[in-house]
Amino acid sequence: MQPRVSIIMGSTSDMPVMEKAAKFLDEWEIPFELVALSAHRTPAEVEQFARTAVERGIEVIIAGAGMAAALPGVIAANTTVPVIGVPIKGSVLDGVDALYSILQMPPGIPVATVAINGSMNAAILAVQMMALADKTLAEKLVGYKESLKQKITKANEELSKVEFRFKV
């Protein structure tokens, strides 16, 4: 089985955040790979990883990084595969530094960006990107979005039964 999505992180210490993306893709039965490479400590390997993504069949790359968050940008600079950056909270700036680093890419090197520690949304966005050319995924996404709606509908039904003295 060949991976369609690559989940890459700067260090295995990022796994508690990035595993949400892995779990989502796993539940959706989408083949993916997990890789730890550092833009600062293993730059040649990161470049090789990015340059070979297309030939390896990777359709979307989810790159998590904290602090200076160079990883998503370095990958995007070396591939045409869409890159989704996940800023990871881990420094004294609570991930805002990583968020700004990933957002502020120069013209021509885009990186889609999700919320700090938002790897599950990165996985959903990756699926939405792939669904543009995959009818089965597109149909499954419709059902997924409907299930989100049903959760809120059910929550409101339950809230309507909660009693307080001054609740109208």
Rosetta blueprint (number, residue, H / E / L):
1 M L
2 Q L
3 P L
4 R L
5 V E
6 S E
7 I E
8 I E
9 M E
10 G L
11 S L
12 T H
13 S H
14 D H
15 M H
16 P H
17 V H
18 M H
19 E H
20 K H
21 A H
22 A H
23 K H
24 F H
25 L H
26 D H
27 E H
28 W L
29 E L
30 I L
31 P L
32 F E
33 E E
34 L E
35 V E
36 A E
37 L L
38 S L
39 A L
40 H L
41 R L
42 T L
43 P H
44 A H
45 E H
46 V H
47 E H
48 Q H
49 F H
50 A H
51 R H
52 T L
53 A L
54 V L
55 E L
56 R L
57 G L
58 I L
59 E L
60 V E
61 I E
62 I E
63 A E
64 G E
65 A E
66 G E
67 M L
68 A L
69 A L
70 A L
71 L H
72 P H
73 G H
74 V H
75 I H
76 A H
77 A H
78 N L
79 T L
80 T L
81 V L
82 P L
83 V E
84 I E
85 G E
86 V E
87 P E
88 I E
89 K L
90 G L
91 S L
92 V L
93 L L
94 D L
95 G L
96 V H
97 D H
98 A H
99 L H
100 Y H
101 S H
102 I H
103 L H
104 Q L
105 M L
106 P L
107 P L
108 G L
109 I L
110 P L
111 V L
112 A E
113 T E
114 V L
115 A L
116 I L
117 N L
118 G L
119 S H
120 M H
121 N H
122 A H
123 A H
124 I H
125 L H
126 A H
127 V H
128 Q H
129 M H
130 M H
131 A H
132 L L
133 A L
134 D L
135 K H
136 T H
137 L H
138 A H
139 E H
140 K H
141 L H
142 V H
143 G H
144 Y H
145 K H
146 E H
147 S H
148 L H
149 K H
150 Q H
151 K H
152 I H
153 T H
154 K H
155 A H
156 N H
157 E H
158 E H
159 L H
160 S H
161 K H
162 V L
163 E L
164 F L
165 R L
166 F L
167 K L
168 V L
